[in-house]
Amino acid sequence: MGRDLVCVVGAFTDHVGVEFWRGTSLSDPRGPLEGSGKNLRHAKLRTAEENQSEAFAALIRAAIRLDAESEKRPR
């Protein structure tokens, strides 16, 4: 069962943005994550292929796993 926010999806003119609440704690060997904030990282999906990529699927799975294994963080 999840404990906190995992990600947020937003639609923009030229891409779909997916923000990962604990993005700095995710391993990102394939590089779709961007950003320099304290915790948040985001991925910009510009094509259906990017949305269906194994790299993006791996990020989603990792974010869910991190949420399930971690304590809820104070905000």
N, C-alpha and C positions, 0 to 999 in steps of 0.2 A: 504494500500500500504506500502511496506517495506521501511525502511529508511537507512539501513546499511547492512553490512555483517551479516549473521545469523550463518552459519556453513560451514565447509569445509570437504569433504570426501576424504580419502586417502586409497589406497589399499596397504597392506603389505603382507609379506609371510604368516603369520599365523593369521592375523585379518584384519578387516576393521576399520580404525580409523575415528571417526567423531569429529571434533574440533568445539566447540561452542564459537563463538566470544565473547559473554558476559556470559560465563559459571559461573562466580562467582556470577552473579545476578539471576541464576536459582535455584529454590528449587529442591533439589535432595534427597527426603526422601528414595528412594529405592537404592541409592548408585552406579549407573553405572558411574558417573563422576569421573575422576581422574585429578591430576595435582595440582600445587601449584603456578602457575603464577599469575600476577597481575589481569588479566581479563579472560584469556583463560582457559577452561577446556575441557577434551576430554573423549570420551567413546570408549572402544575397544570392537568390536563385533566379537566374534570368531565363532559363530554358527548362522544358520538361525533362530533358536528359539530366540536368543538374539536380532537379527535384527527385529523380528516380535513381540517382547514383548511389553506389555502395558507400562512398565516403559520407554522404549526407545521412544515409540510413544508420551508419555506424555512430555518427554523432548523436542522433536521436536515441539510439539504444544506450549509449554511454550516459547521456543525460538522465534517462529514466533510471538506470542502474545506480548512478550517483545519488539521486534523490531517495531511492529506496534504502540505501545503505547509510545515509548521513542523518545527523540530527537536524532539526529545523533550525535555521540560522536567524538570529535577531535582525530586525530591520531598523 
